[in-house]
């Protein structure tokens, strides 16, 4: 039995409805798993009695009992002590497995009790009770305690937290809060909702993979999707509407920042990051994403994507002859392989138990005839879809449909060819309606959304077209096929990509097949040097190159995104497309583009109307 990690869970998470501690362990062949778990549980129970806690344990075993998450609840002001407890309990289990007596709690008790007193915030229980009675959110971290949210909040240093009698309760209130998660589309959906909220007169605070923004102005760059980022937004005195992107990693590593929100969205769930933290299949990943639904207030709404993950060809569907038939001249552009011929993928969101949701569900799909939408509407529920006339449309029960805005009017949808962004628009519109924003603001906000940095950006560059996108998993990459087919319009396609090292080998091969489904004429591989995550330099590009060689696709290696652009321009003929996927080096790329005379606002017309590029 080996301890992989022990850490705090600071909020609602996969295993608990509040804070606690988790130990992730891996079992070795021959380990008596049941005995080890029982020893850990016994040790936690003894320590909890010492500390005066009620700590019922949760054990989430991984496939084949090869590992487990060992979890128990703890007070919000005792989480470091809780980690000490679970590490000691794991040690007790390890000693039990090898026939050694566990370390006595008496030896550790003085240290635990002293640490508990140092961490304790004496006024916290009374503040929590008073905040609940007043309907005021409370946020706590290592440095601060806050009451209320955004413009209706107040923040104190943790050590100076007030007594309930000293709190100006009448000035403290929650603000509208929406959570957005899913495998793909989170950042764009969150940005769209922030634009709609701002159009409606709010000052939105937005966290995302790309950064933290207030009133759509970036104040911090980087991956800001964890609970720490959410607390920054929720304590900003300017913010009147919070749009919080919530990533899988944040849910699993720490939990949510809030225990109440007005709406939550799961855009989709597909294969990505499987094999981490004991999450090995789509059903388990759907349960992780669904954590956001557990904090939706009864008056709120839960928005779910009904469409299945994009199917990508399997190994047997992707022979070299499929992509490059011998009768096709080598200088003719390859066209995308028929992605739809692959085995359809299940949508794990459809299997989530509807009766477990704390608020009404809203389903969305591009297809108005989707069976889930039909069933849900027949039962009186709300649905969002694209009508036969190309309108983003709301339907509810037996009421007449309400057309909100035409897809052709939304620049980021490329006339509907960017099917993934059509889905994101539906998700954002459904969320906006869920929190009471008017249809006029939804339509105006979506129409005005033009700049979506790093997502489906198309730039005229010298004699070629440059396409920048963050697509980084099989579904996200394969989902670009309709858009890239429109953009290339028969011209050749170069794809450059790098993949983070924390993907399994099979996942990387699936990504290669997804790229192959786009019909590239040349692929450039590269390392993501800041995302090696345990891999040796060059290891991931080499694995990709072997995959592309087996698929009959020409492949070269480059050092960076900028090098890929330069090589692409050498290769390209007039009208060819250079697609940079997993676009992360934004500053470096735009420095290169500016040096070539391209301004950031010089994106091409993305309406998809006749005459547009």
LUMKOLFI-689170 format. One record per residue (C-alpha): residue in one letter; x, y, z. Coordinates in Angstrom, 3 decimals, m for minus. Each point is the difference from the previous one (the first is absolute). Layout:
N
type x y z
A X Y Z
...
END
This chain:
613
type x y z
X 0.000 0.000 0.000
X 1.498 3.287 m1.093
X m1.140 3.527 0.809
X m0.315 1.999 m3.223
X m1.284 3.257 1.456
X m1.637 1.452 3.096
X m1.654 3.398 m0.214
X m2.728 2.313 1.221
X m3.435 0.140 m1.602
X m1.133 3.563 0.612
X m3.569 m0.225 m1.286
X m2.708 m2.183 m1.503
X 1.749 m2.767 m1.945
X m0.531 m3.368 m1.641
X m0.203 m1.859 3.312
X m1.237 2.541 2.565
X m2.520 2.821 0.269
X 2.547 2.184 1.743
X 3.655 0.231 1.007
X 2.154 m2.896 1.102
X 3.189 m1.915 m0.715
X 0.859 m2.607 m2.606
X 2.736 m2.596 m0.330
X 0.491 m1.643 m3.386
X 1.706 m3.362 0.299
X 1.153 m2.724 m2.349
X m0.087 m3.657 0.969
X 2.652 m2.533 m0.879
X m0.585 m3.536 m1.153
X m0.820 m2.158 2.987
X m1.192 2.833 2.228
X m3.063 m0.823 2.075
X m1.988 3.049 m1.150
X m2.904 m0.490 2.389
X 2.356 m0.325 2.964
X 1.950 3.099 m1.002
X m3.132 2.084 m0.406
X m1.383 m1.189 3.329
X 3.256 0.942 1.733
X m0.086 3.471 m1.541
X m3.636 0.462 1.055
X 0.726 m1.101 3.554
X 2.933 2.403 0.270
X m2.063 2.924 m1.338
X m2.796 m0.794 2.449
X 2.386 0.016 2.952
X 1.588 3.290 m1.037
X m3.397 1.578 m0.624
X m1.128 m0.911 3.522
X 3.148 1.584 1.386
X m0.686 3.222 m1.926
X m3.734 0.049 0.683
X m1.078 m0.526 m3.619
X m2.715 m2.038 m1.616
X 1.942 m1.470 m2.921
X m1.881 m2.721 m1.889
X 2.379 m1.359 m2.617
X m0.542 m0.365 m3.742
X 1.907 m2.581 m2.029
X m0.040 0.281 m3.795
X 1.783 m2.992 m1.498
X 1.551 0.159 m3.438
X m0.304 m2.555 m2.766
X 1.161 m3.449 1.022
X 0.734 1.165 3.549
X 3.337 1.294 m1.209
X m0.493 3.154 2.035
X m2.416 2.021 2.054
X m0.927 3.475 1.148
X m0.329 0.016 3.785
X m2.007 3.014 1.103
X m1.539 1.456 3.147
X m1.622 3.348 0.905
X 1.648 2.534 2.276
X m0.721 3.558 1.206
X 0.990 2.751 m2.444
X 2.495 1.345 2.540
X 1.671 m3.361 0.621
X 0.973 m1.267 m3.427
X 3.757 m0.055 0.466
X m0.464 m2.039 3.154
X m2.355 m2.281 m1.932
X 2.756 m0.665 m2.542
X 2.349 m0.899 2.843
X m2.643 m2.423 1.263
X m0.495 m1.743 m3.328
X 3.754 m0.338 m0.574
X 0.343 m1.618 3.436
X m2.994 m2.244 m0.745
X 1.574 m1.142 m3.273
X 3.195 m0.801 1.900
X m2.077 m2.086 2.415
X m1.501 m1.896 m2.940
X 3.413 m0.607 m1.532
X 1.370 m1.376 3.248
X m3.037 m2.244 0.385
X 0.591 m1.519 m3.441
X 3.549 m1.021 0.889
X m0.977 m1.334 3.422
X 1.429 2.849 2.059
X m1.966 1.660 2.794
X m1.343 3.438 m0.972
X 1.624 3.072 1.455
X m1.877 0.913 3.182
X m2.208 3.089 m0.154
X 1.331 1.019 3.418
X 3.341 0.782 m1.629
X m1.605 2.342 m2.503
X m2.757 1.474 2.176
X 1.927 2.989 1.448
X 1.130 1.049 m3.493
X m3.517 m0.319 m1.463
X m1.657 1.873 2.842
X 2.519 2.840 m0.123
X m0.354 0.287 m3.787
X m3.779 0.015 0.336
X 0.138 2.939 2.393
X 2.337 1.957 m2.277
X m2.291 m0.475 m2.987
X m3.292 0.518 1.810
X m2.038 3.136 m0.714
X m2.016 0.238 3.183
X m2.709 2.255 m1.407
X m0.617 m2.121 m3.111
X m2.888 m2.219 1.216
X m1.969 3.029 1.205
X 0.713 1.883 m3.239
X m1.062 m2.981 m2.106
X m3.298 m0.274 1.886
X m0.690 3.726 m0.259
X 0.886 0.098 m3.696
X m2.365 m2.862 m0.709
X m2.777 1.710 1.958
X 0.475 3.215 m2.011
X 0.369 m1.790 m3.352
X 3.500 1.434 m0.439
X 2.810 m2.040 m1.623
X 3.175 m0.517 2.047
X 3.396 m0.688 m1.585
X 3.066 m1.050 1.973
X 3.581 m0.658 m1.026
X 3.436 0.121 1.587
X 0.153 3.792 0.016
X m3.503 1.455 m0.099
X m3.608 m0.420 0.996
X m2.725 1.711 m2.004
X m3.757 0.382 0.299
X m2.264 0.778 m2.933
X 1.170 m0.001 m3.607
X 1.481 2.497 m2.417
X m1.348 3.511 0.387
X m2.069 m1.193 2.962
X 2.900 m1.526 1.928
X 2.466 0.903 2.707
X 3.393 m1.602 0.632
X 1.993 m0.336 3.240
X 3.449 m1.427 0.683
X m0.584 m3.466 1.390
X 1.591 0.885 3.311
X m2.366 2.980 0.363
X m3.237 m1.782 m0.872
X m2.861 1.828 1.764
X m2.519 m1.248 2.498
X m3.511 m0.320 m1.492
X m1.184 3.055 1.940
X 2.619 2.141 m1.758
X m0.988 m0.972 m3.557
X m2.052 2.490 m2.114
X m2.374 m2.710 m1.147
X m2.446 2.343 m1.751
X 2.665 1.068 m2.506
X 1.065 m3.536 m0.900
X m1.678 m2.071 m2.686
X 0.720 m2.691 m2.571
X 0.355 0.962 m3.651
X m1.032 m2.172 m2.978
X 2.529 m2.815 m0.382
X 0.250 m2.436 m2.914
X 2.385 m2.965 m0.188
X 1.160 m1.400 m3.341
X 1.729 m3.347 m0.426
X 0.395 m2.712 m2.635
X 2.737 m1.530 m2.103
X m0.154 2.531 m2.837
X m1.529 3.442 m0.399
X 0.320 1.198 3.601
X 2.029 3.119 m0.663
X m2.007 1.149 m3.010
X m3.320 m0.639 1.743
X 1.174 1.941 3.060
X 1.208 2.892 m2.150
X m3.310 0.063 m1.867
X m1.977 0.104 3.228
X 2.234 2.785 1.332
X m0.671 1.995 m3.184
X m3.753 m0.523 0.346
X 0.108 1.048 3.664
X 1.960 3.128 m0.855
X m2.457 0.810 m2.790
X m2.769 m0.286 2.583
X 1.711 2.625 2.187
X 2.020 m2.172 2.376
X 3.684 0.139 0.825
X 0.980 m3.626 m0.615
X 2.874 m1.729 1.725
X 1.227 m2.975 m1.998
X 2.501 m2.765 0.738
X 1.274 m2.238 m2.782
X 2.850 m2.098 m1.322
X 1.462 3.163 m1.521
X m0.236 2.342 2.948
X m2.064 2.048 2.369
X m2.041 2.916 m1.377
X m2.217 2.735 1.413
X m2.338 1.827 m2.388
X 1.643 m2.128 m2.729
X 3.392 1.559 0.697
X 2.706 m2.514 0.889
X 1.538 0.716 3.391
X 1.994 m3.238 0.351
X 1.186 m2.391 m2.709
X 0.468 m3.734 0.387
X m2.190 m2.947 0.916
X m2.453 1.457 2.527
X m2.618 m2.732 0.329
X 0.498 m1.093 3.610
X m1.727 1.125 3.181
X 2.666 2.624 0.728
X m0.844 1.828 m3.207
X m3.708 m0.181 0.789
X 0.576 1.581 3.406
X 1.904 2.895 m1.593
X m2.954 0.773 m2.266
X m2.562 m0.484 2.748
X 1.852 2.488 2.213
X 0.494 2.671 m2.667
X m2.091 3.061 0.982
X m0.673 0.818 m3.659
X m1.606 m3.300 m0.934
X m3.784 m0.325 m0.174
X m0.168 m3.308 m1.939
X 2.426 m2.935 0.298
X 0.706 m2.459 m2.826
X 2.346 m2.680 1.314
X 1.599 m2.591 m2.242
X 0.529 m3.147 2.066
X 2.515 m2.554 m1.222
X 0.155 m3.692 0.794
X 3.355 0.430 1.721
X m1.294 2.615 2.402
X m2.991 m2.133 0.944
X 2.161 m3.024 0.708
X 2.916 1.749 1.668
X m1.828 2.525 2.176
X m3.749 0.056 m0.648
X m2.237 2.968 m0.777
X 0.433 3.499 1.368
X m3.731 0.492 0.583
X m2.731 m2.037 1.604
X m2.763 1.902 m1.819
X m0.475 1.267 m3.539
X m2.906 1.062 m2.206
X 0.808 m2.118 m3.061
X 2.511 m2.596 m1.094
X 0.826 m1.383 m3.421
X 1.702 m3.175 m1.202
X 0.747 0.623 m3.666
X 1.021 m3.582 m0.850
X 2.094 m2.900 1.250
X 2.491 m1.845 m2.200
X 3.277 m1.871 0.341
X 2.662 2.236 1.502
X 2.103 m0.265 3.168
X m1.224 m3.542 0.599
X 2.187 m2.083 2.288
X 0.668 2.798 2.502
X m1.241 m0.003 3.614
X m1.762 m3.309 m0.620
X m2.270 1.391 m2.723
X 0.269 m2.671 m2.671
X m3.077 0.264 m2.210
X m2.568 2.457 m1.301
X m2.603 m0.936 2.588
X 2.410 0.855 2.821
X 1.001 3.231 m1.727
X m3.663 0.966 m0.331
X m0.388 m0.432 3.755
X 2.967 2.319 0.537
X m1.488 2.672 m2.243
X m3.402 m0.431 1.658
X 1.414 1.219 3.319
X m0.875 3.535 m1.184
X m3.683 m0.928 m0.157
X m0.089 m0.865 3.704
X 0.356 3.638 1.061
X m2.713 1.450 m2.244
X m2.712 1.687 2.054
X m3.527 m1.418 m0.336
X m1.096 3.132 m1.868
X 2.862 m0.409 m2.484
X 0.548 m2.082 m3.113
X 2.366 m2.767 m1.078
X 0.969 0.239 m3.682
X 1.159 m3.221 m1.672
X 1.257 m0.737 m3.510
X m1.923 m2.831 m1.644
X 2.295 m0.552 m2.977
X 2.363 m2.979 0.124
X 3.768 0.452 m0.163
X 1.400 0.295 m3.506
X 0.884 m3.455 m1.275
X 3.498 m0.474 m1.381
X 1.088 m2.923 m2.177
X 1.471 m2.931 1.832
X 3.219 m1.702 m1.099
X m1.817 m2.328 m2.395
X m1.754 2.945 m1.649
X 3.188 1.965 m0.604
X 2.197 m2.031 m2.319
X 2.445 1.990 m2.100
X m2.067 m0.800 m3.091
X m3.022 1.642 1.572
X 1.787 3.317 0.145
X 2.213 m0.131 m3.077
X m1.457 m2.284 m2.719
X 2.560 m0.960 m2.616
X m2.122 1.463 m2.812
X 0.115 3.489 1.582
X 2.975 2.012 m1.295
X 2.415 0.856 2.801
X m0.277 3.737 m0.670
X m3.781 0.032 0.373
X m1.331 1.172 3.367
X m1.312 m2.715 2.248
X m3.533 0.330 1.243
X m1.189 m0.976 3.440
X m0.594 m3.645 0.696
X m3.702 m0.726 0.699
X m0.091 0.453 3.742
X m3.655 m1.005 0.125
X 0.940 m3.516 m1.116
X 1.644 m0.683 3.329
X m1.811 m1.751 2.824
X m2.440 2.462 1.650
X 1.004 1.066 3.479
X m2.408 m0.110 2.965
X m0.858 3.227 1.787
X 0.602 m0.705 3.687
X m2.072 3.025 1.046
X m3.115 m1.848 m1.140
X 0.673 m2.624 2.667
X 0.203 2.401 2.928
X m2.974 m0.588 2.342
X m2.410 2.868 m0.673
X m1.693 m0.416 3.385
X 3.310 0.780 1.719
X 0.173 3.558 m1.336
X m0.958 2.705 2.528
X m1.472 2.335 m2.651
X m1.835 m0.286 m3.339
X 2.048 m1.157 m2.979
X 0.261 1.778 m3.361
X 1.289 m2.064 m2.932
X 1.601 1.427 m3.137
X 0.926 m1.502 m3.364
X 0.578 1.284 m3.510
X m2.594 m2.544 m1.120
X m3.627 0.976 0.740
X m1.003 m3.651 m0.462
X 2.466 m1.357 2.533
X m1.857 m2.729 1.947
X 1.079 1.399 3.369
X m1.358 3.431 m0.896
X m3.231 m1.527 m1.211
X m0.458 m2.011 3.194
X 0.922 2.894 2.268
X m2.293 2.452 m1.719
X m2.878 m2.472 0.017
X 0.419 m0.174 3.782
X m0.284 3.800 0.246
X 3.717 0.802 0.081
X 1.971 2.741 m1.734
X 2.213 m0.688 m3.020
X 2.245 2.039 m2.312
X 0.771 m0.916 m3.600
X 0.607 1.318 m3.511
X m3.214 0.164 m1.972
X m0.354 m1.056 m3.624
X 0.171 3.707 m0.866
X 3.425 0.271 1.684
X m1.223 1.829 3.105
X 1.317 m0.554 3.482
X m3.291 m0.961 1.620
X m1.537 m0.674 3.405
X m2.829 m2.480 0.472
X m1.897 m0.788 3.162
X m2.717 m2.592 0.569
X m2.928 0.605 m2.310
X 0.768 3.705 m0.437
X 0.865 1.529 m3.390
X 3.677 0.111 m0.899
X 1.873 3.268 0.552
X 2.645 0.853 m2.614
X 2.710 2.077 1.676
X 2.641 0.645 m2.668
X 1.071 m1.358 m3.384
X 3.192 m2.036 m0.102
X 1.033 1.908 m3.142
X 0.154 3.157 2.141
X 2.595 m1.466 2.387
X 3.530 0.648 m1.310
X 1.655 m2.709 2.082
X m2.229 m2.670 m1.560
X 1.359 0.523 m3.531
X m3.466 m0.272 m1.512
X m0.614 m3.222 1.935
X 3.139 m1.808 m1.197
X 1.520 0.349 3.498
X m2.425 m2.541 1.399
X 1.821 m0.080 3.330
X m0.592 3.734 0.418
X m3.661 m0.394 m0.929
X m0.213 m2.396 2.957
X 1.850 2.503 2.195
X m2.451 2.735 m1.008
X m2.924 m2.239 0.967
X 1.613 m0.736 3.367
X 0.663 3.668 0.727
X m3.491 1.053 m1.041
X m1.589 m2.679 2.183
X 2.135 1.093 2.966
X m0.842 3.659 m0.571
X m3.705 m0.749 m0.093
X 0.372 m2.162 3.107
X 1.240 2.976 2.030
X m2.675 2.318 m1.353
X 1.906 1.953 m2.654
X m2.373 1.222 m2.736
X m0.127 m1.403 m3.526
X 0.975 3.391 m1.430
X 3.254 m0.030 1.979
X 0.654 m3.608 m1.014
X m0.389 0.840 m3.678
X 1.976 3.238 0.167
X 2.790 m1.531 2.063
X 0.428 m2.944 m2.335
X m0.086 2.199 m3.102
X 2.732 2.236 1.408
X 2.367 m2.824 0.943
X 2.804 0.129 m2.562
X 3.321 m0.345 1.818
X 0.496 m3.422 1.589
X 3.766 m0.164 0.568
X 1.551 m3.365 m0.731
X m3.294 m1.569 m1.028
X m0.855 m0.365 m3.700
X 1.986 3.091 m0.970
X 0.502 0.433 m3.737
X 2.653 2.412 m1.245
X 1.105 0.935 m3.519
X 3.766 m0.433 0.026
X 2.040 0.757 m3.097
X m1.257 m2.438 m2.653
X m1.591 m2.473 2.421
X m2.688 m0.243 2.661
X 1.017 m0.543 3.619
X m2.449 m1.772 2.307
X 0.630 0.010 3.769
X m1.908 m2.217 2.414
X 0.416 m1.632 3.412
X m1.489 m3.369 m1.088
X 1.988 m2.593 1.927
X m1.984 m3.241 0.197
X m1.545 m2.342 m2.587
X m3.530 1.412 0.160
X 1.165 3.611 m0.057
X 2.317 m0.583 m2.960
X m2.437 m2.110 m2.023
X m2.698 2.592 0.673
X 1.982 2.530 m2.063
X m0.484 m2.026 m3.193
X m3.027 1.901 m1.400
X 1.588 3.372 0.713
X 3.392 m0.858 m1.464
X m1.655 m1.534 m3.052
X m1.767 3.328 m0.606
X 3.115 2.069 0.620
X 2.260 m2.041 m2.270
X m2.583 m0.226 m2.802
X 2.040 m2.606 m1.866
X 3.410 1.423 0.891
X 2.667 m1.897 1.895
X 0.147 m0.246 3.782
X 2.978 m0.037 2.348
X m0.644 m0.891 3.640
X 2.490 0.696 2.783
X m0.606 m1.434 3.436
X 1.574 m0.793 3.329
X m1.551 m2.092 2.760
X 0.483 0.215 3.766
X 1.954 m2.901 1.424
X m2.620 m1.092 2.537
X m2.032 m1.802 m2.681
X 0.247 m3.769 m0.298
X 1.705 m1.431 m3.081
X m3.319 m1.248 m1.355
X m1.512 3.457 0.525
X 2.807 1.551 m2.037
X m0.614 m2.515 m2.784
X m3.704 0.916 0.061
X 0.973 3.652 m0.369
X 2.107 m0.904 m3.034
X m2.984 m1.764 m1.565
X m2.169 3.042 0.705
X 2.523 2.222 m1.783
X 0.081 m2.485 m2.863
X m3.780 0.285 m0.307
X 0.497 3.653 m0.971
X 1.817 m1.118 m3.168
X 3.317 1.841 0.487
X 2.623 0.075 m2.735
X 2.806 0.547 2.502
X 0.190 m0.258 3.782
X 2.567 1.792 2.155
X 0.551 m1.370 3.503
X 1.554 1.847 2.919
X 0.523 m0.296 3.731
X m2.070 2.074 2.370
X 3.078 0.800 2.046
X m1.928 1.323 2.997
X m2.333 m3.016 0.003
X 2.389 m2.972 m0.170
X m1.528 m1.272 3.270
X 2.387 m2.864 0.541
X 0.829 m0.758 m3.632
X 3.500 0.362 m1.431
X 0.517 2.777 m2.563
X m0.908 m1.325 m3.435
X m1.903 m3.010 1.334
X m3.485 1.214 m0.918
X 0.967 1.296 m3.483
X 1.667 m3.355 m0.735
X m3.163 m1.878 0.995
X m2.082 2.272 m2.214
X 2.397 m0.432 m2.894
X m0.195 m3.777 0.189
X m3.778 0.251 m0.034
X m0.063 2.301 m3.014
X 2.512 m2.199 m1.838
X m2.347 m2.942 0.492
X m2.831 2.101 m1.416
X 1.970 0.976 m3.082
X 0.250 3.690 0.891
X 3.135 2.050 m0.578
X 1.394 1.346 3.258
X 2.787 2.318 1.122
X 1.118 1.304 3.371
X 0.370 3.666 0.961
X 1.117 1.755 3.152
X m2.936 2.325 0.672
X m3.208 1.537 m1.265
X 1.935 2.846 m1.577
X 2.261 m2.504 m1.767
X m3.114 m1.795 m1.218
X m1.360 3.229 m1.496
X 3.299 0.708 m1.755
X 0.235 m3.547 m1.376
X m3.641 0.172 m1.015
X 0.544 3.178 m1.991
X 2.941 m1.639 m1.796
X m2.230 m2.950 m0.870
X m3.229 1.794 m0.811
X m1.275 0.923 m3.411
X m2.498 2.870 m0.367
X m3.173 m0.787 1.926
X 1.402 m2.913 2.023
X m0.889 m0.257 3.689
X 2.449 m0.243 2.905
X m1.810 m1.264 3.123
X 1.768 0.349 3.356
X m1.718 m2.272 2.509
X 0.406 0.064 3.744
X 0.843 3.663 m0.485
X 1.646 1.074 3.258
X 2.907 2.271 m1.017
X m2.266 2.969 m0.608
X 2.433 2.809 0.759
X 2.757 m1.495 m2.132
X m2.339 m0.687 m2.917
X m1.450 3.500 m0.009
X 3.447 1.531 0.234
X 0.855 m1.941 m3.160
X m3.227 1.094 m1.686
X 0.522 3.646 0.910
X 3.511 m0.216 m1.438
X m1.652 m1.146 m3.236
X m2.405 2.926 0.047
X m3.046 m1.767 1.441
X m1.879 1.767 2.808
X m1.920 m2.039 2.596
X m3.267 1.508 m1.186
X 0.684 m0.978 m3.616
X m1.971 m3.235 0.133
X m1.807 m0.800 m3.194
X m3.749 0.203 m0.469
X m1.290 m3.034 1.914
X m3.679 0.344 m0.834
X 0.002 m2.798 m2.550
X m2.182 2.081 m2.303
X 0.619 m0.092 m3.751
X 3.173 1.872 m0.797
X 1.598 m0.633 3.381
X 3.345 m1.734 0.118
END
